[in-house]
Every structure is written in structure tokens, then in C-alpha cells.
Amino acid sequence: MRLGLCTVPVIPFGSVATHADRGCNPPSDGWELHRARGDRWLARVDSLVEAGRHVDSLGLVLLFPADRLEAPTLWEAVAGEEVEPFADGMGHNEARVWEWKDELPKAGLAWYGKFLHRRASLLSPELLAALYAGDGKDTDHRRMDLSRDAHDIVEALRGGPLTTAALRQIVGNKARYERAAGELHRQLLITSAGVEGRGRGWPASVLELTCRLFTVGGTADPAYVSERYLDTMLVTSVREMAGALGWPVPVTRQRLDALVARGVADRPSRDTYAVRSVSSR
């Protein structure tokens, strides 16, 4: 979808190019916001490397669209905005996205787990490093408030990557395993690391500690995360951003207000923040 509010090139965020730097004004209504996000979020992706570049350009994406959630997705970059995933089962594009979620972390191109809005999502290595709260050690979990099952999973992974099937056996209960894995994803402690074949069935995902696949630890930067998130979303509410990143609402408001104070964001209403327009700088 290239609807033309502004043409946005894919720019690695390493050289922080904000929405205003691209020559775009923040959208003023719902339709303009939809068009602006289309220009920002949609780029044709046809390979694993291109998928990694796409995640890097946005910082964070959902794997597939989700009802009532506004966020960029890898699926729409691969298949197009109007295509419903799994409408006809596991097709070619569905299989590519499903495979890439395991291969991207293994290649060091993007972190994968249930993080953004607690949904399956991908993070660029730079944003991951800015979000990661630990020291980058395999014992980071010991200082975090996690369930016993979550701690047991990490202790098992300290010995090396394991399949999800093996980890479920360690926990001893599928539902408890899913809850514990969700905790660890939210803390960014584990990610995918490829798959392991299982004969004639679907291959099993392999999990690994984030700190062994990516450079993390001692680089948490909430200000960078806040600016990066707003630059990708263009407009956000306090509660939307808090829910997306798992931050408390008061802390999220403080961090967005700091962007306004720095002159990189506007605050059209009490709970709405937008990237600052060129004309207001």
C-alpha cells in the first residue's frame, strides 16, 4: 500500500532518522494516520535478509495482524495489507513468516518472542539492547521476580539450547510452561534459535537464552525506546504504549512527556502523543 501522504524510505535506525527528518508532518485525522502508517510500515519483503532489514527499519513488528491492535506486521510486508493470513490454511507466505520467526534470531537479525502487546513479535537488535534490563549474563533471571517454572526453564537453558518439547517436559505441564515462557519473553530472556526436525511431523522450535544470541546487558535506554516506538507508530496514547511495551502507565506518561520537553514530540491532547512536525520545529 503506497497511498502517498509521504514516501518513507527504509532507513536503519542506527542513524536516528525521525519522521520529521523524512519531511513528513504527523497525520491529523484517522484516514491520514492510516495512510502515513502504510507508507511507514509497508515494504515488500521476499527473503530472510529483507525481513531482517524490515524489522531493523521499524524497530518492532508483530508477526501477524491482531484484532484491535494497530502495529506493523511482518505478514503484511510479505503478503500485502489486504490478505488474510491462514484463510486457506498454511500457504507459501504463511510458511515463510512462520519459518523466519525461528531463523531471524538464529541469524542475529531480529529477536522473536511474545513481547509487543504480549503477542508474537520481532525486535531489532538495537531496540532489544535498549529494552533488555539485565546484565547480559545467563544468571540475569535470578534477580527478577519470576515464577519457579520460569526460573527452571532458564536454568535448563544455561546448559544449551533446548526444544520447546523438552522444556515442556521439564516443567511438567503445558499450561504452566506457556505461562512461564510468556514471562521470559516479556523479560526478553529467551528467544528462538531455529528448529529441530521431528521425523514426519512439524519441526520443534528451539529456544535459547537471548544473551547468547545478541549483544545485550548494561545498555537499557528507555528514552531511546520511547522515541523509537513513537517514530514507528507516529501517534500513540499513553495506555497503548504502556500495553505494548509492558511499562506502567505513569512511567510511560513521564517518558512521553520527556520527548515533548526535548522537542521531538507533540501532545495534541492529555493522553495522545505524536511525532513533531517539521513546521513546529
C-alpha positions as CSV (number, residue, x, y, z in Angstrom):
1,M,0.0,0.0,0.0
2,R,1.6,3.3,-1.2
3,L,-1.1,5.9,-0.6
4,G,1.2,8.8,-0.7
5,L,0.9,11.0,2.3
6,C,4.7,10.9,2.2
7,T,7.2,8.5,0.8
8,V,9.2,6.9,3.5
9,P,12.5,5.1,2.7
10,V,13.6,2.1,4.7
11,I,16.3,3.7,7.0
12,P,18.2,1.7,9.6
13,F,17.6,3.4,12.9
14,G,21.2,3.4,13.8
15,S,21.4,6.9,12.3
16,V,18.2,8.1,14.0
17,A,16.1,9.5,11.2
18,T,12.9,10.7,12.7
19,H,9.5,11.1,11.0
20,A,10.1,14.8,10.8
21,D,13.6,14.3,9.2
22,R,11.9,12.4,6.4
23,G,9.9,15.5,5.5
24,C,6.5,14.3,6.8
25,N,4.1,16.1,9.1
26,P,2.3,14.0,11.6
27,P,-1.2,12.9,10.5
28,S,-4.1,15.0,11.7
29,D,-7.0,12.5,11.3
30,G,-7.7,8.8,11.2
31,W,-7.5,8.4,7.4
32,E,-4.3,10.4,7.2
33,L,-2.9,8.3,10.0
34,H,-3.8,5.1,8.2
35,R,-2.1,6.4,5.0
36,A,1.0,7.6,6.9
37,R,1.4,4.3,8.7
38,G,1.0,2.5,5.4
39,D,3.9,4.5,4.0
40,R,5.9,3.9,7.1
41,W,5.1,0.2,7.7
42,L,4.7,-1.5,4.3
43,A,7.7,-2.5,2.3
44,R,8.0,-5.6,0.1
45,V,9.8,-8.4,1.9
46,D,10.8,-11.5,-0.1
47,S,13.7,-13.1,1.8
48,L,15.0,-13.7,5.3
49,V,17.6,-10.9,4.9
50,E,14.9,-8.5,3.7
51,A,12.7,-9.5,6.7
52,G,15.6,-8.6,9.0
53,R,16.1,-5.2,7.3
54,H,12.3,-4.5,7.6
55,V,12.4,-5.2,11.4
56,D,15.5,-3.1,11.7
57,S,13.8,-0.2,9.9
58,L,10.8,-0.2,12.2
59,G,12.3,-1.5,15.5
60,L,9.4,-3.7,16.3
61,V,6.7,-5.6,14.4
62,L,4.0,-8.2,15.2
63,L,4.3,-11.5,13.3
64,F,0.7,-11.4,12.2
65,P,-2.1,-8.9,12.4
66,A,-4.3,-9.0,15.6
67,D,-7.8,-7.7,16.2
68,R,-8.0,-4.2,17.7
69,L,-4.2,-3.8,17.7
70,E,-2.5,-1.2,15.5
71,A,1.1,-2.2,14.8
72,P,3.3,-3.1,11.8
73,T,3.4,-6.8,11.0
74,L,5.8,-8.9,9.1
75,W,2.9,-10.7,7.4
76,E,1.6,-7.5,5.7
77,A,5.1,-6.8,4.4
78,V,5.3,-10.3,2.9
79,A,1.7,-10.9,1.7
80,G,0.2,-7.4,1.5
81,E,-2.2,-5.5,3.7
82,E,-5.4,-6.9,2.4
83,V,-4.5,-10.6,2.6
84,E,-5.9,-12.6,5.5
85,P,-3.4,-15.0,7.0
86,F,-4.3,-18.7,7.1
87,A,-7.5,-18.0,5.1
88,D,-6.7,-21.2,3.1
89,G,-4.5,-22.9,5.7
90,M,-0.7,-22.9,5.7
91,G,0.2,-21.4,2.4
92,H,3.5,-20.3,0.9
93,N,3.6,-16.9,2.6
94,E,2.3,-18.2,5.9
95,A,5.1,-20.9,5.9
96,R,7.7,-18.3,5.1
97,V,6.7,-16.0,8.0
98,W,6.4,-19.0,10.4
99,E,9.9,-20.3,9.4
100,W,11.5,-16.8,9.6
101,K,10.4,-16.3,13.2
102,D,12.8,-19.0,14.2
103,E,15.5,-18.3,11.6
104,L,15.8,-14.5,12.2
105,P,17.1,-14.8,15.8
106,K,19.4,-17.7,14.9
107,A,21.0,-15.4,12.2
108,G,21.2,-12.5,14.7
109,L,18.8,-10.4,12.5
110,A,15.9,-10.0,15.0
111,W,14.7,-11.2,18.4
112,Y,11.5,-13.2,18.4
113,G,9.0,-13.9,21.3
114,K,5.7,-12.8,22.7
115,F,6.6,-9.3,23.7
116,L,4.7,-6.5,21.8
117,H,1.2,-6.4,23.3
118,R,2.1,-9.9,24.6
119,R,1.8,-11.2,21.0
120,A,4.3,-13.0,18.7
121,S,6.6,-10.2,17.7
122,L,10.1,-9.3,16.4
123,L,12.5,-6.7,17.7
124,S,15.5,-5.2,16.0
125,P,18.9,-5.9,17.8
126,E,19.2,-2.2,18.7
127,L,15.8,-1.9,20.2
128,L,16.3,-5.2,22.0
129,A,19.5,-3.9,23.6
130,A,17.7,-0.8,24.7
131,L,14.9,-2.8,26.3
132,Y,16.9,-5.5,27.9
133,A,17.0,-4.9,31.7
134,G,19.7,-7.4,32.7
135,D,23.4,-7.5,32.6
136,G,23.7,-9.8,29.6
137,K,24.5,-12.9,31.7
138,D,22.9,-16.3,31.9
139,T,22.0,-15.6,35.5
140,D,20.0,-12.4,34.9
141,H,16.8,-14.2,35.7
142,R,17.9,-14.8,39.3
143,R,17.4,-11.1,40.1
144,M,13.9,-11.0,38.5
145,D,10.5,-11.7,40.0
146,L,9.6,-14.8,38.0
147,S,7.7,-18.0,38.7
148,R,9.5,-21.1,39.7
149,D,8.8,-22.6,36.3
150,A,10.3,-19.6,34.5
151,H,13.5,-19.9,36.6
152,D,13.6,-23.7,36.0
153,I,13.4,-23.1,32.2
154,V,16.3,-20.6,32.2
155,E,18.4,-22.9,34.4
156,A,17.8,-25.7,31.9
157,L,18.8,-23.4,29.0
158,R,22.0,-22.4,30.7
159,G,23.3,-25.8,29.6
160,G,22.5,-25.1,26.0
161,P,19.5,-24.6,23.6
162,L,16.6,-27.0,24.0
163,T,13.4,-27.7,22.1
164,T,10.0,-26.4,23.3
165,A,9.0,-30.1,23.7
166,A,12.0,-30.8,26.0
167,L,11.2,-27.7,28.1
168,R,7.6,-28.6,28.4
169,Q,8.7,-32.0,29.9
170,I,10.9,-30.2,32.4
171,V,8.0,-28.0,33.6
172,G,5.7,-31.0,33.5
173,N,2.5,-29.2,32.4
174,K,1.8,-27.5,29.1
175,A,-0.3,-24.6,30.5
176,R,2.3,-23.8,33.2
177,Y,5.0,-24.0,30.5
178,E,3.2,-21.5,28.3
179,R,2.8,-19.1,31.2
180,A,6.4,-19.4,32.2
181,A,7.6,-18.9,28.6
182,G,5.4,-15.8,28.4
183,E,7.1,-14.4,31.5
184,L,10.5,-15.0,30.0
185,H,9.6,-13.5,26.6
186,R,8.2,-10.4,28.4
187,Q,11.6,-10.0,30.2
188,L,13.4,-10.7,26.9
189,L,15.4,-13.5,28.5
190,I,14.7,-16.2,25.9
191,T,14.2,-16.3,22.1
192,S,14.0,-18.8,19.2
193,A,17.1,-20.4,17.8
194,G,16.0,-22.3,14.8
195,V,14.1,-25.6,14.7
196,E,14.8,-29.3,15.2
197,G,13.3,-31.9,12.8
198,R,10.9,-34.5,14.3
199,G,10.5,-37.0,11.5
200,R,7.2,-36.7,9.7
201,G,5.7,-34.1,12.0
202,W,6.2,-30.3,12.3
203,P,9.7,-29.4,13.4
204,A,10.1,-28.3,17.0
205,S,11.2,-24.7,17.8
206,V,14.5,-24.5,19.6
207,L,14.8,-21.9,22.4
208,E,18.0,-20.2,23.6
209,L,19.0,-17.5,26.0
210,T,18.8,-14.1,24.5
211,C,22.2,-13.1,25.9
212,R,23.9,-15.9,23.9
213,L,22.5,-14.8,20.6
214,F,22.5,-11.0,20.9
215,T,24.7,-8.3,22.5
216,V,22.7,-7.2,25.5
217,G,23.3,-6.1,29.0
218,G,24.0,-2.7,30.6
219,T,22.5,-0.8,27.6
220,A,18.9,-0.2,28.7
221,D,17.8,3.1,27.3
222,P,14.1,3.9,27.9
223,A,14.4,7.3,26.2
224,Y,15.6,5.7,23.0
225,V,12.8,3.1,23.2
226,S,10.2,5.8,23.7
227,E,11.4,7.8,20.8
228,R,11.8,4.7,18.6
229,Y,8.3,3.5,19.4
230,L,6.7,6.9,18.7
231,D,8.7,7.3,15.5
232,T,7.3,3.9,14.2
233,M,3.7,4.4,15.5
234,L,3.6,8.1,14.5
235,V,0.8,8.7,17.1
236,T,0.2,6.8,20.3
237,S,-1.8,7.0,23.6
238,V,-0.2,6.5,27.0
239,R,-2.2,3.3,27.6
240,E,-1.5,1.9,24.1
241,M,2.3,2.4,24.5
242,A,2.2,1.1,28.1
243,G,0.4,-2.1,27.0
244,A,2.6,-2.6,24.0
245,L,5.9,-2.4,26.0
246,G,4.7,-3.7,29.4
247,W,5.5,-0.4,31.2
248,P,3.4,1.1,34.0
249,V,1.1,3.9,32.8
250,P,2.6,6.6,35.0
251,V,6.1,5.7,33.8
252,T,5.0,5.7,30.2
253,R,3.5,9.1,30.6
254,Q,6.7,10.5,32.1
255,R,8.8,9.1,29.2
256,L,6.5,10.5,26.6
257,D,6.4,13.9,28.4
258,A,10.2,13.9,28.3
259,L,10.0,13.6,24.5
260,V,7.8,16.6,24.4
261,A,10.2,18.5,26.6
262,R,13.1,17.6,24.3
263,G,11.1,18.9,21.3
264,V,10.8,15.6,19.4
265,A,7.1,15.0,20.1
266,D,3.8,17.0,20.4
267,R,1.0,16.4,22.8
268,P,-2.3,17.1,21.0
269,S,-4.3,16.0,24.0
270,R,-3.7,14.8,27.5
271,D,-3.3,11.2,26.5
272,T,-2.2,11.5,22.9
273,Y,1.4,12.0,21.6
274,A,2.6,12.4,18.1
275,V,5.9,12.8,16.3
276,R,6.7,16.5,15.9
277,S,6.0,18.1,12.6
278,V,8.6,20.0,10.5
279,S,6.6,23.2,10.7
280,S,6.7,23.2,14.5
281,R,10.4,22.9,14.8
